[in-house]
Amino acid sequence: MVSSDQRRRQLAREKFERQQQRREEARRRTRRLTAVIASALAVVAVIGAGAYVSIGDDDKGKDKTDSAASASPSASPSESESAAPEPAMKIDKKSTYSMSLKTSQGDIAFTMDAAKTPHTTNSFKALADKGYFDATKCHRLTTEGIFVLQCGDPKGDGTGGPGYNIPDENLTALGKAGKDGTVTFPAGTVAMANTGQPGTGGSQFFLVYKDTRLPPTYTPFGTMDEAGLKAVKKVAEAGVTGGVADGAPKKTVTIEKAAVDKA
């Protein structure tokens, strides 16, 4: 028989995965809508240009041309990066790296083993080197069933990403899944967030501040130091905005500066 505590953890995990899937669906809808708008504007631009050629110096035709030019299709930065390739591999795959986060709630640092998670480590170094994480907020805290602080979204709403995905890695590191399909992510673990589908990691990651059972589908790629874990626990102790168990942390966590260096 499943205990009430086990059932509560199961429901929390399912909610976590549903929210990840909804966020990915929202991103896909945005990309589709942008593509439709861009296509429509492209047609307008072509028609406008055709009218200008046929009308010549007619003022009305010139107005149409100017209007079409100002409405020429251009993607927003996030959308133009949607087909961006994963960063070129530049790290030493035999080394260990350390990521340091200077935050408004204290310093958080964690180690990354490049031999086990080369793509993840390389991506985080590339992003940190260009200041991607700087001035971003950790947008999500969960305090029941699963115990994580989620960061890495420049939009701050769970829908942002770098415009590319990286492969899942190191998925067997935490052992074989139990009968419930989960493994324990120990306190101090740093893992990649995803949409619930394989190979959908981007820039969002979560910091586990208390042992948490989750499916082994989230790349575990780092381990927090003692000071970092203590800082995250203090954020968790303050709770979630609105008194719920899943949402923005009451203590705002802003990553002021992120850096990745060889350990």
C-alpha atoms as an extended CHARMM CRD file, in Angstrom:
* protein
*
       263  EXT
         1         1  MET       CA              0.0000000000        0.0000000000        0.0000000000  PROA      1               0.0000000000
         2         2  VAL       CA              1.2690000000        3.4610000000       -0.8980000000  PROA      2               0.0000000000
         3         3  SER       CA              1.6780000000        5.7190000000        2.1200000000  PROA      3               0.0000000000
         4         4  SER       CA              0.2830000000        9.2290000000        2.1640000000  PROA      4               0.0000000000
         5         5  ASP       CA              3.8230000000       10.6090000000        2.1480000000  PROA      5               0.0000000000
         6         6  GLN       CA              4.7500000000        8.5580000000       -0.9250000000  PROA      6               0.0000000000
         7         7  ARG       CA              1.5490000000        9.6370000000       -2.6560000000  PROA      7               0.0000000000
         8         8  ARG       CA              2.3020000000       13.2850000000       -1.8840000000  PROA      8               0.0000000000
         9         9  ARG       CA              5.7980000000       12.9720000000       -3.3490000000  PROA      9               0.0000000000
        10        10  GLN       CA              4.3910000000       11.2340000000       -6.4280000000  PROA      10              0.0000000000
        11        11  LEU       CA              1.8610000000       14.0130000000       -6.9980000000  PROA      11              0.0000000000
        12        12  ALA       CA              4.5780000000       16.6380000000       -6.5820000000  PROA      12              0.0000000000
        13        13  ARG       CA              6.7660000000       14.9100000000       -9.1470000000  PROA      13              0.0000000000
        14        14  GLU       CA              3.8890000000       14.6280000000      -11.5980000000  PROA      14              0.0000000000
        15        15  LYS       CA              3.0830000000       18.3060000000      -11.1350000000  PROA      15              0.0000000000
        16        16  PHE       CA              6.7410000000       19.2090000000      -11.6970000000  PROA      16              0.0000000000
        17        17  GLU       CA              6.8120000000       17.2740000000      -14.9770000000  PROA      17              0.0000000000
        18        18  ARG       CA              3.4610000000       18.6830000000      -16.1610000000  PROA      18              0.0000000000
        19        19  GLN       CA              4.6890000000       22.2200000000      -15.5880000000  PROA      19              0.0000000000
        20        20  GLN       CA              7.8790000000       21.5330000000      -17.5120000000  PROA      20              0.0000000000
        21        21  GLN       CA              5.8320000000       20.1500000000      -20.4090000000  PROA      21              0.0000000000
        22        22  ARG       CA              3.4590000000       23.1370000000      -20.3630000000  PROA      22              0.0000000000
        23        23  ARG       CA              6.3800000000       25.5350000000      -20.5130000000  PROA      23              0.0000000000
        24        24  GLU       CA              7.8420000000       23.7240000000      -23.4960000000  PROA      24              0.0000000000
        25        25  GLU       CA              4.4470000000       23.7790000000      -25.2320000000  PROA      25              0.0000000000
        26        26  ALA       CA              4.2640000000       27.5340000000      -24.6020000000  PROA      26              0.0000000000
        27        27  ARG       CA              7.6960000000       27.9860000000      -26.1740000000  PROA      27              0.0000000000
        28        28  ARG       CA              6.6240000000       25.9500000000      -29.2080000000  PROA      28              0.0000000000
        29        29  ARG       CA              3.4140000000       27.9810000000      -29.6190000000  PROA      29              0.0000000000
        30        30  THR       CA              5.4350000000       31.1900000000      -29.5010000000  PROA      30              0.0000000000
        31        31  ARG       CA              7.8450000000       29.9160000000      -32.1470000000  PROA      31              0.0000000000
        32        32  ARG       CA              4.9630000000       28.7900000000      -34.3890000000  PROA      32              0.0000000000
        33        33  LEU       CA              3.1750000000       32.1290000000      -34.0180000000  PROA      33              0.0000000000
        34        34  THR       CA              6.3690000000       34.0390000000      -34.7880000000  PROA      34              0.0000000000
        35        35  ALA       CA              6.9010000000       31.9160000000      -37.9030000000  PROA      35              0.0000000000
        36        36  VAL       CA              3.3410000000       32.5830000000      -39.1110000000  PROA      36              0.0000000000
        37        37  ILE       CA              3.6880000000       36.3340000000      -38.5450000000  PROA      37              0.0000000000
        38        38  ALA       CA              7.0640000000       36.3770000000      -40.2690000000  PROA      38              0.0000000000
        39        39  SER       CA              5.6420000000       34.5430000000      -43.2800000000  PROA      39              0.0000000000
        40        40  ALA       CA              2.7260000000       36.9500000000      -43.5250000000  PROA      40              0.0000000000
        41        41  LEU       CA              5.0260000000       39.9570000000      -43.3340000000  PROA      41              0.0000000000
        42        42  ALA       CA              7.2720000000       38.4610000000      -45.9880000000  PROA      42              0.0000000000
        43        43  VAL       CA              4.2780000000       38.2400000000      -48.3410000000  PROA      43              0.0000000000
        44        44  VAL       CA              3.3810000000       41.8570000000      -47.5810000000  PROA      44              0.0000000000
        45        45  ALA       CA              6.9490000000       42.9280000000      -48.2990000000  PROA      45              0.0000000000
        46        46  VAL       CA              6.9980000000       41.1140000000      -51.6330000000  PROA      46              0.0000000000
        47        47  ILE       CA              3.6380000000       42.5500000000      -52.6960000000  PROA      47              0.0000000000
        48        48  GLY       CA              4.7230000000       46.0370000000      -51.6210000000  PROA      48              0.0000000000
        49        49  ALA       CA              7.9670000000       45.7910000000      -53.5700000000  PROA      49              0.0000000000
        50        50  GLY       CA              6.0840000000       44.5480000000      -56.6430000000  PROA      50              0.0000000000
        51        51  ALA       CA              3.6860000000       47.4800000000      -56.4430000000  PROA      51              0.0000000000
        52        52  TYR       CA              6.5580000000       49.9410000000      -56.2520000000  PROA      52              0.0000000000
        53        53  VAL       CA              8.2350000000       48.4990000000      -59.3530000000  PROA      53              0.0000000000
        54        54  SER       CA              5.0210000000       48.6290000000      -61.3790000000  PROA      54              0.0000000000
        55        55  ILE       CA              4.0130000000       52.0930000000      -60.2000000000  PROA      55              0.0000000000
        56        56  GLY       CA              7.4570000000       53.6490000000      -60.3860000000  PROA      56              0.0000000000
        57        57  ASP       CA              7.7120000000       57.1190000000      -58.9010000000  PROA      57              0.0000000000
        58        58  ASP       CA              4.0420000000       57.3820000000      -57.9770000000  PROA      58              0.0000000000
        59        59  ASP       CA              3.8590000000       58.7660000000      -54.4210000000  PROA      59              0.0000000000
        60        60  LYS       CA              1.2320000000       56.2360000000      -53.4230000000  PROA      60              0.0000000000
        61        61  GLY       CA              3.4300000000       53.4140000000      -54.6140000000  PROA      61              0.0000000000
        62        62  LYS       CA              6.3900000000       54.8620000000      -52.7130000000  PROA      62              0.0000000000
        63        63  ASP       CA              4.3460000000       54.9550000000      -49.5310000000  PROA      63              0.0000000000
        64        64  LYS       CA              3.5590000000       51.2690000000      -49.9610000000  PROA      64              0.0000000000
        65        65  THR       CA              7.2280000000       50.4680000000      -50.4380000000  PROA      65              0.0000000000
        66        66  ASP       CA              8.2830000000       52.3890000000      -47.3190000000  PROA      66              0.0000000000
        67        67  SER       CA              5.5510000000       50.6710000000      -45.3050000000  PROA      67              0.0000000000
        68        68  ALA       CA              6.5950000000       47.2430000000      -46.5210000000  PROA      68              0.0000000000
        69        69  ALA       CA             10.2430000000       47.9280000000      -45.7510000000  PROA      69              0.0000000000
        70        70  SER       CA              9.4820000000       49.0160000000      -42.1770000000  PROA      70              0.0000000000
        71        71  ALA       CA              7.4800000000       45.8130000000      -41.6680000000  PROA      71              0.0000000000
        72        72  SER       CA             10.1060000000       43.5100000000      -43.1350000000  PROA      72              0.0000000000
        73        73  PRO       CA             10.3090000000       40.2230000000      -41.2230000000  PROA      73              0.0000000000
        74        74  SER       CA             12.8880000000       40.1570000000      -38.4150000000  PROA      74              0.0000000000
        75        75  ALA       CA             13.0410000000       37.6220000000      -35.5920000000  PROA      75              0.0000000000
        76        76  SER       CA             13.4520000000       38.6220000000      -31.9690000000  PROA      76              0.0000000000
        77        77  PRO       CA             16.8410000000       37.6830000000      -30.4780000000  PROA      77              0.0000000000
        78        78  SER       CA             15.4610000000       34.6260000000      -28.6970000000  PROA      78              0.0000000000
        79        79  GLU       CA             13.6980000000       33.3750000000      -31.8010000000  PROA      79              0.0000000000
        80        80  SER       CA             16.6120000000       34.0280000000      -34.1470000000  PROA      80              0.0000000000
        81        81  GLU       CA             18.6830000000       31.7860000000      -31.8980000000  PROA      81              0.0000000000
        82        82  SER       CA             16.1680000000       28.9290000000      -31.9850000000  PROA      82              0.0000000000
        83        83  ALA       CA             18.2280000000       27.1660000000      -34.6450000000  PROA      83              0.0000000000
        84        84  ALA       CA             21.5480000000       28.0340000000      -33.0260000000  PROA      84              0.0000000000
        85        85  PRO       CA             24.0240000000       25.1750000000      -32.7200000000  PROA      85              0.0000000000
        86        86  GLU       CA             25.3200000000       23.9210000000      -29.4080000000  PROA      86              0.0000000000
        87        87  PRO       CA             28.5500000000       25.7580000000      -28.4760000000  PROA      87              0.0000000000
        88        88  ALA       CA             31.7260000000       24.2910000000      -29.9400000000  PROA      88              0.0000000000
        89        89  MET       CA             33.5230000000       21.9860000000      -27.5250000000  PROA      89              0.0000000000
        90        90  LYS       CA             36.3140000000       24.0190000000      -25.9220000000  PROA      90              0.0000000000
        91        91  ILE       CA             36.7140000000       22.5480000000      -22.4570000000  PROA      91              0.0000000000
        92        92  ASP       CA             39.1600000000       19.8980000000      -21.3170000000  PROA      92              0.0000000000
        93        93  LYS       CA             37.0310000000       16.7700000000      -21.0470000000  PROA      93              0.0000000000
        94        94  LYS       CA             39.4180000000       15.2550000000      -18.5180000000  PROA      94              0.0000000000
        95        95  SER       CA             39.1570000000       18.1200000000      -16.0590000000  PROA      95              0.0000000000
        96        96  THR       CA             36.8470000000       19.2410000000      -13.2910000000  PROA      96              0.0000000000
        97        97  TYR       CA             35.3070000000       22.7000000000      -13.4710000000  PROA      97              0.0000000000
        98        98  SER       CA             33.7640000000       24.9170000000      -10.8400000000  PROA      98              0.0000000000
        99        99  MET       CA             30.8160000000       27.2090000000      -11.3880000000  PROA      99              0.0000000000
       100       100  SER       CA             30.4960000000       30.0930000000       -8.9520000000  PROA      100             0.0000000000
       101       101  LEU       CA             27.3150000000       32.0840000000       -8.5780000000  PROA      101             0.0000000000
       102       102  LYS       CA             27.4530000000       35.3840000000       -6.7520000000  PROA      102             0.0000000000
       103       103  THR       CA             23.8370000000       35.8780000000       -5.6900000000  PROA      103             0.0000000000
       104       104  SER       CA             21.7770000000       38.2900000000       -3.6350000000  PROA      104             0.0000000000
       105       105  GLN       CA             21.3800000000       35.5260000000       -1.0390000000  PROA      105             0.0000000000
       106       106  GLY       CA             25.0030000000       34.4910000000       -0.7820000000  PROA      106             0.0000000000
       107       107  ASP       CA             27.6070000000       32.7240000000       -2.8860000000  PROA      107             0.0000000000
       108       108  ILE       CA             26.7610000000       29.3410000000       -4.3790000000  PROA      108             0.0000000000
       109       109  ALA       CA             29.4270000000       27.2030000000       -5.9920000000  PROA      109             0.0000000000
       110       110  PHE       CA             29.3760000000       23.7170000000       -7.4530000000  PROA      110             0.0000000000
       111       111  THR       CA             31.8020000000       21.3940000000       -9.1890000000  PROA      111             0.0000000000
       112       112  MET       CA             31.2300000000       19.8310000000      -12.6140000000  PROA      112             0.0000000000
       113       113  ASP       CA             32.9970000000       16.6900000000      -13.8560000000  PROA      113             0.0000000000
       114       114  ALA       CA             33.6330000000       17.2700000000      -17.5580000000  PROA      114             0.0000000000
       115       115  ALA       CA             34.4390000000       13.5910000000      -18.1170000000  PROA      115             0.0000000000
       116       116  LYS       CA             30.8810000000       12.6460000000      -17.1470000000  PROA      116             0.0000000000
       117       117  THR       CA             28.9790000000       15.6680000000      -18.4910000000  PROA      117             0.0000000000
       118       118  PRO       CA             31.1100000000       17.2500000000      -21.2420000000  PROA      118             0.0000000000
       119       119  HSD       CA             28.2470000000       18.8260000000      -23.1980000000  PROA      119             0.0000000000
       120       120  THR       CA             26.6180000000       20.3070000000      -20.1040000000  PROA      120             0.0000000000
       121       121  THR       CA             29.8780000000       21.5840000000      -18.6590000000  PROA      121             0.0000000000
       122       122  ASN       CA             30.9590000000       23.0790000000      -21.9830000000  PROA      122             0.0000000000
       123       123  SER       CA             27.5820000000       24.7760000000      -22.4830000000  PROA      123             0.0000000000
       124       124  PHE       CA             27.5720000000       26.2960000000      -18.9920000000  PROA      124             0.0000000000
       125       125  LYS       CA             31.0970000000       27.6210000000      -19.4310000000  PROA      125             0.0000000000
       126       126  ALA       CA             30.2180000000       29.1290000000      -22.8170000000  PROA      126             0.0000000000
       127       127  LEU       CA             27.0890000000       30.7830000000      -21.3930000000  PROA      127             0.0000000000
       128       128  ALA       CA             28.8250000000       32.0350000000      -18.2420000000  PROA      128             0.0000000000
       129       129  ASP       CA             31.7340000000       33.4360000000      -20.2640000000  PROA      129             0.0000000000
       130       130  LYS       CA             29.3620000000       35.6800000000      -22.2080000000  PROA      130             0.0000000000
       131       131  GLY       CA             27.4420000000       36.8220000000      -19.1130000000  PROA      131             0.0000000000
       132       132  TYR       CA             24.2660000000       34.9030000000      -19.9540000000  PROA      132             0.0000000000
       133       133  PHE       CA             23.3580000000       34.1660000000      -16.3150000000  PROA      133             0.0000000000
       134       134  ASP       CA             24.2800000000       37.5960000000      -14.9460000000  PROA      134             0.0000000000
       135       135  ALA       CA             21.3870000000       39.6330000000      -13.5100000000  PROA      135             0.0000000000
       136       136  THR       CA             18.9370000000       36.7160000000      -13.7960000000  PROA      136             0.0000000000
       137       137  LYS       CA             16.6130000000       35.4530000000      -11.0840000000  PROA      137             0.0000000000
       138       138  CYS       CA             16.0630000000       31.9670000000       -9.7320000000  PROA      138             0.0000000000
       139       139  HSD       CA             12.3930000000       31.9000000000      -10.6190000000  PROA      139             0.0000000000
       140       140  ARG       CA             11.0860000000       28.7800000000       -8.9280000000  PROA      140             0.0000000000
       141       141  LEU       CA             11.1800000000       27.1750000000       -5.4830000000  PROA      141             0.0000000000
       142       142  THR       CA              9.4160000000       23.9430000000       -4.4980000000  PROA      142             0.0000000000
       143       143  THR       CA              8.9450000000       23.0410000000       -0.8490000000  PROA      143             0.0000000000
       144       144  GLU       CA              6.7320000000       19.9350000000       -0.8460000000  PROA      144             0.0000000000
       145       145  GLY       CA              7.3290000000       16.5380000000       -2.4360000000  PROA      145             0.0000000000
       146       146  ILE       CA             10.3800000000       17.7980000000       -4.3070000000  PROA      146             0.0000000000
       147       147  PHE       CA             12.8620000000       20.2790000000       -2.8740000000  PROA      147             0.0000000000
       148       148  VAL       CA             14.6090000000       22.3880000000       -5.4800000000  PROA      148             0.0000000000
       149       149  LEU       CA             15.4680000000       25.9560000000       -6.4190000000  PROA      149             0.0000000000
       150       150  GLN       CA             15.3430000000       26.4470000000      -10.1900000000  PROA      150             0.0000000000
       151       151  CYS       CA             17.4890000000       29.0210000000      -11.9890000000  PROA      151             0.0000000000
       152       152  GLY       CA             19.0040000000       29.7950000000      -15.3690000000  PROA      152             0.0000000000
       153       153  ASP       CA             16.0700000000       31.4070000000      -17.1690000000  PROA      153             0.0000000000
       154       154  PRO       CA             16.8320000000       34.9260000000      -18.4480000000  PROA      154             0.0000000000
       155       155  LYS       CA             13.0920000000       35.5870000000      -18.8310000000  PROA      155             0.0000000000
       156       156  GLY       CA             12.4050000000       34.6600000000      -15.2170000000  PROA      156             0.0000000000
       157       157  ASP       CA              9.1800000000       32.7830000000      -15.9790000000  PROA      157             0.0000000000
       158       158  GLY       CA             10.3740000000       29.2820000000      -16.8750000000  PROA      158             0.0000000000
       159       159  THR       CA             10.1000000000       29.7000000000      -20.6480000000  PROA      159             0.0000000000
       160       160  GLY       CA             13.5280000000       31.1060000000      -21.4710000000  PROA      160             0.0000000000
       161       161  GLY       CA             16.5370000000       29.3440000000      -22.9060000000  PROA      161             0.0000000000
       162       162  PRO       CA             19.7190000000       29.8310000000      -24.9420000000  PROA      162             0.0000000000
       163       163  GLY       CA             18.1760000000       28.9010000000      -28.2960000000  PROA      163             0.0000000000
       164       164  TYR       CA             19.6730000000       25.4270000000      -28.4440000000  PROA      164             0.0000000000
       165       165  ASN       CA             19.3980000000       22.1140000000      -26.5990000000  PROA      165             0.0000000000
       166       166  ILE       CA             22.0870000000       19.8570000000      -25.2000000000  PROA      166             0.0000000000
       167       167  PRO       CA             21.9500000000       16.0680000000      -24.8810000000  PROA      167             0.0000000000
       168       168  ASP       CA             21.1110000000       14.2930000000      -21.6370000000  PROA      168             0.0000000000
       169       169  GLU       CA             24.1720000000       12.9750000000      -19.8190000000  PROA      169             0.0000000000
       170       170  ASN       CA             25.1300000000       10.9360000000      -16.7650000000  PROA      170             0.0000000000
       171       171  LEU       CA             21.5710000000        9.6470000000      -16.2750000000  PROA      171             0.0000000000
       172       172  THR       CA             22.6720000000        6.4200000000      -14.5680000000  PROA      172             0.0000000000
       173       173  ALA       CA             24.8780000000        8.1820000000      -12.0190000000  PROA      173             0.0000000000
       174       174  LEU       CA             22.2690000000        8.0980000000       -9.2540000000  PROA      174             0.0000000000
       175       175  GLY       CA             21.5250000000        4.4060000000       -9.5570000000  PROA      175             0.0000000000
       176       176  LYS       CA             18.7230000000        2.2650000000      -10.8550000000  PROA      176             0.0000000000
       177       177  ALA       CA             15.1680000000        3.5320000000      -10.6080000000  PROA      177             0.0000000000
       178       178  GLY       CA             12.9460000000        1.9470000000       -7.9980000000  PROA      178             0.0000000000
       179       179  LYS       CA              9.5030000000        0.4740000000       -8.5200000000  PROA      179             0.0000000000
       180       180  ASP       CA              8.0610000000        3.9710000000       -8.5900000000  PROA      180             0.0000000000
       181       181  GLY       CA             10.3730000000        4.8970000000      -11.4850000000  PROA      181             0.0000000000
       182       182  THR       CA             12.4230000000        7.3720000000       -9.4580000000  PROA      182             0.0000000000
       183       183  VAL       CA             15.8650000000        7.7330000000       -7.9360000000  PROA      183             0.0000000000
       184       184  THR       CA             17.1100000000        9.9180000000       -5.1140000000  PROA      184             0.0000000000
       185       185  PHE       CA             18.7200000000       13.1990000000       -6.0870000000  PROA      185             0.0000000000
       186       186  PRO       CA             20.7380000000       13.8780000000       -2.9180000000  PROA      186             0.0000000000
       187       187  ALA       CA             20.8110000000       17.2880000000       -1.2700000000  PROA      187             0.0000000000
       188       188  GLY       CA             23.5380000000       19.3120000000       -2.9300000000  PROA      188             0.0000000000
       189       189  THR       CA             22.9200000000       17.8990000000       -6.4040000000  PROA      189             0.0000000000
       190       190  VAL       CA             22.7490000000       20.3120000000       -9.3400000000  PROA      190             0.0000000000
       191       191  ALA       CA             20.7860000000       18.9820000000      -12.3270000000  PROA      191             0.0000000000
       192       192  MET       CA             19.3910000000       20.1450000000      -15.6510000000  PROA      192             0.0000000000
       193       193  ALA       CA             15.7340000000       21.0640000000      -15.9570000000  PROA      193             0.0000000000
       194       194  ASN       CA             13.9520000000       19.8470000000      -19.0830000000  PROA      194             0.0000000000
       195       195  THR       CA             10.4720000000       19.5130000000      -20.5890000000  PROA      195             0.0000000000
       196       196  GLY       CA             10.0760000000       15.8650000000      -19.7120000000  PROA      196             0.0000000000
       197       197  GLN       CA             11.2660000000       14.8770000000      -23.1780000000  PROA      197             0.0000000000
       198       198  PRO       CA             14.7760000000       13.5680000000      -23.9930000000  PROA      198             0.0000000000
       199       199  GLY       CA             17.3890000000       16.0670000000      -25.1170000000  PROA      199             0.0000000000
       200       200  THR       CA             15.5030000000       19.2200000000      -24.1460000000  PROA      200             0.0000000000
       201       201  GLY       CA             17.9920000000       20.7260000000      -21.7100000000  PROA      201             0.0000000000
       202       202  GLY       CA             18.9520000000       24.3490000000      -22.3100000000  PROA      202             0.0000000000
       203       203  SER       CA             20.1410000000       26.7610000000      -19.6370000000  PROA      203             0.0000000000
       204       204  GLN       CA             17.7250000000       26.0810000000      -16.7750000000  PROA      204             0.0000000000
       205       205  PHE       CA             19.0070000000       24.0410000000      -13.8720000000  PROA      205             0.0000000000
       206       206  PHE       CA             17.8800000000       23.1790000000      -10.3660000000  PROA      206             0.0000000000
       207       207  LEU       CA             19.6460000000       23.0860000000       -7.0130000000  PROA      207             0.0000000000
       208       208  VAL       CA             18.5060000000       20.2710000000       -4.7210000000  PROA      208             0.0000000000
       209       209  TYR       CA             18.5170000000       21.3900000000       -1.0850000000  PROA      209             0.0000000000
       210       210  LYS       CA             16.9250000000       18.2520000000        0.4030000000  PROA      210             0.0000000000
       211       211  ASP       CA             16.9260000000       14.6330000000       -0.8250000000  PROA      211             0.0000000000
       212       212  THR       CA             14.3690000000       14.4530000000       -3.6330000000  PROA      212             0.0000000000
       213       213  ARG       CA             12.9100000000       11.5320000000       -5.5860000000  PROA      213             0.0000000000
       214       214  LEU       CA             12.6230000000       12.1680000000       -9.3220000000  PROA      214             0.0000000000
       215       215  PRO       CA             12.7600000000       10.0750000000      -12.4910000000  PROA      215             0.0000000000
       216       216  PRO       CA             16.3660000000        9.5700000000      -13.7160000000  PROA      216             0.0000000000
       217       217  THR       CA             15.7310000000       11.7910000000      -16.7260000000  PROA      217             0.0000000000
       218       218  TYR       CA             17.3900000000       14.9590000000      -15.4540000000  PROA      218             0.0000000000
       219       219  THR       CA             21.1320000000       15.3030000000      -16.0650000000  PROA      219             0.0000000000
       220       220  PRO       CA             22.9370000000       15.4930000000      -12.7000000000  PROA      220             0.0000000000
       221       221  PHE       CA             26.0280000000       17.5280000000      -13.4940000000  PROA      221             0.0000000000
       222       222  GLY       CA             27.1870000000       19.2790000000      -10.3420000000  PROA      222             0.0000000000
       223       223  THR       CA             27.5860000000       19.1350000000       -6.5790000000  PROA      223             0.0000000000
       224       224  MET       CA             27.1780000000       22.2240000000       -4.4140000000  PROA      224             0.0000000000
       225       225  ASP       CA             29.6970000000       23.1600000000       -1.7700000000  PROA      225             0.0000000000
       226       226  GLU       CA             28.6180000000       23.3770000000        1.8540000000  PROA      226             0.0000000000
       227       227  ALA       CA             28.2090000000       27.1500000000        1.8450000000  PROA      227             0.0000000000
       228       228  GLY       CA             26.1090000000       27.0380000000       -1.3150000000  PROA      228             0.0000000000
       229       229  LEU       CA             23.8000000000       24.3500000000        0.0420000000  PROA      229             0.0000000000
       230       230  LYS       CA             23.3770000000       26.3450000000        3.2420000000  PROA      230             0.0000000000
       231       231  ALA       CA             22.4370000000       29.4530000000        1.2500000000  PROA      231             0.0000000000
       232       232  VAL       CA             19.8030000000       27.5730000000       -0.7640000000  PROA      232             0.0000000000
       233       233  LYS       CA             18.3490000000       26.0290000000        2.4010000000  PROA      233             0.0000000000
       234       234  LYS       CA             17.8880000000       29.5060000000        3.8840000000  PROA      234             0.0000000000
       235       235  VAL       CA             15.9930000000       30.5750000000        0.7880000000  PROA      235             0.0000000000
       236       236  ALA       CA             13.7990000000       27.4820000000        1.1080000000  PROA      236             0.0000000000
       237       237  GLU       CA             13.1360000000       28.1330000000        4.7870000000  PROA      237             0.0000000000
       238       238  ALA       CA             11.6410000000       31.5180000000        3.9070000000  PROA      238             0.0000000000
       239       239  GLY       CA              9.1140000000       29.7480000000        1.6750000000  PROA      239             0.0000000000
       240       240  VAL       CA              7.2940000000       30.5420000000       -1.5270000000  PROA      240             0.0000000000
       241       241  THR       CA              5.4750000000       33.7540000000       -2.3990000000  PROA      241             0.0000000000
       242       242  GLY       CA              1.7750000000       33.4100000000       -1.6410000000  PROA      242             0.0000000000
       243       243  GLY       CA              2.2960000000       30.6520000000        0.8930000000  PROA      243             0.0000000000
       244       244  VAL       CA              2.0660000000       27.8900000000       -1.7060000000  PROA      244             0.0000000000
       245       245  ALA       CA              4.5130000000       25.0220000000       -2.2470000000  PROA      245             0.0000000000
       246       246  ASP       CA              5.6420000000       25.8380000000       -5.7720000000  PROA      246             0.0000000000
       247       247  GLY       CA              6.3930000000       29.2920000000       -7.1280000000  PROA      247             0.0000000000
       248       248  ALA       CA              8.6820000000       32.2790000000       -6.8300000000  PROA      248             0.0000000000
       249       249  PRO       CA             10.7740000000       32.2440000000       -3.6440000000  PROA      249             0.0000000000
       250       250  LYS       CA              9.9010000000       34.8660000000       -1.0270000000  PROA      250             0.0000000000
       251       251  LYS       CA             13.5840000000       35.6680000000       -0.7810000000  PROA      251             0.0000000000
       252       252  THR       CA             14.4300000000       36.8990000000       -4.2490000000  PROA      252             0.0000000000
       253       253  VAL       CA             17.5330000000       35.1620000000       -5.5510000000  PROA      253             0.0000000000
       254       254  THR       CA             19.3120000000       37.1750000000       -8.2290000000  PROA      254             0.0000000000
       255       255  ILE       CA             22.4290000000       35.7800000000       -9.8410000000  PROA      255             0.0000000000
       256       256  GLU       CA             24.6050000000       38.8700000000       -9.9650000000  PROA      256             0.0000000000
       257       257  LYS       CA             27.5990000000       37.1800000000      -11.5770000000  PROA      257             0.0000000000
       258       258  ALA       CA             28.3250000000       33.6530000000      -12.8190000000  PROA      258             0.0000000000
       259       259  ALA       CA             31.7290000000       32.2470000000      -13.7220000000  PROA      259             0.0000000000
       260       260  VAL       CA             33.0880000000       28.8530000000      -14.7180000000  PROA      260             0.0000000000
       261       261  ASP       CA             36.7520000000       27.9730000000      -14.2630000000  PROA      261             0.0000000000
       262       262  LYS       CA             38.9010000000       24.8800000000      -14.0780000000  PROA      262             0.0000000000
       263       263  ALA       CA             38.8950000000       23.5640000000      -10.5280000000  PROA      263             0.0000000000
